């Protein structure tokens, strides 16, 4: 199983997820479920899976997959066989 790391920016974005329709306890459960689902999906993914979105710049070699409706941007490091989650975006996020 591959090692999956989350950047602090991603964890902050997940912590900002709120809904007026759910209690804070339900929101916290969803945030934990989202992190676990991202980890499970990326730990078993092949290195070349996902949509290769950026070819140049600071986000070069970043790939994208969808998890629970969120776009998850990640980079695969072949040297250490680990995946770093660099970004997360939902349709309603700025």
C-alpha positions in Angstrom: 0.0 0.0 0.0 1.3 3.4 -1.0 1.9 6.2 1.5 -0.5 9.1 1.1 0.3 12.6 2.5 -2.0 15.6 2.7 -0.7 19.1 2.6 -1.8 21.5 5.3 -3.7 23.5 2.7 -5.8 20.5 1.8 -6.6 19.8 5.5 -7.6 23.4 6.0 -9.9 23.3 3.0 -11.6 20.1 4.3 -12.0 21.8 7.7 -13.8 24.7 6.0 -16.5 22.4 4.6 -19.8 23.5 6.2 -23.5 23.1 5.5 -26.6 24.8 7.0 -28.5 21.5 6.5 -26.3 19.4 8.7 -25.2 19.6 12.4 -21.6 20.1 13.3 -21.3 16.5 14.3 -22.6 15.2 11.0 -20.2 17.6 9.2 -17.3 16.3 11.2 -18.2 12.7 10.3 -18.4 13.7 6.6 -15.0 15.4 6.8 -13.4 12.2 8.3 -15.2 10.0 5.8 -13.8 12.3 2.9 -10.2 12.0 4.2 -10.6 8.2 4.6 -12.1 7.8 1.2 -9.4 9.9 -0.5 -6.7 7.9 1.3 -8.3 4.6 0.4 -8.7 5.6 -3.3 -5.2 7.0 -3.7 -3.4 4.2 -1.8 -4.5 1.7 -4.4 -4.4 3.8 -7.6 -1.9 3.2 -10.3 0.7 5.9 -10.8 -0.6 7.0 -14.2 -4.3 7.0 -13.3 -6.2 10.3 -13.1 -6.4 13.1 -15.5 -3.1 14.8 -16.2 -4.1 18.4 -16.0 -1.0 20.6 -15.6 2.2 20.2 -17.7 4.1 23.3 -16.6 4.5 25.6 -13.6 4.2 24.9 -9.9 1.4 22.3 -10.5 3.4 20.4 -13.1 2.8 16.6 -13.1 -0.3 17.1 -11.0 -3.1 14.6 -11.7 -6.8 14.9 -10.8 -9.5 12.4 -9.7 -13.0 12.7 -8.4 -13.8 11.5 -4.9 -17.3 12.1 -3.5 -17.9 14.9 -5.9 -14.6 16.7 -5.0 -11.8 17.2 -7.4 -8.6 15.9 -5.7 -5.3 17.0 -7.1 -2.3 14.9 -6.4 1.3 14.2 -7.3 2.9 10.7 -7.5 6.6 10.6 -6.3 8.1 7.5 -7.9 11.4 7.8 -5.9 9.6 7.3 -2.5 6.5 5.6 -3.9 4.2 8.1 -2.2 1.3 10.3 -3.2 1.0 13.9 -2.0 -2.5 15.5 -2.1 -1.9 19.1 -3.2 -5.4 20.4 -3.6 -9.1 19.8 -3.3 -12.0 21.6 -4.9 -15.8 21.2 -4.8 -18.1 22.9 -7.3 -19.1 25.5 -4.6 -15.6 26.3 -3.4 -13.7 29.4 -4.5 
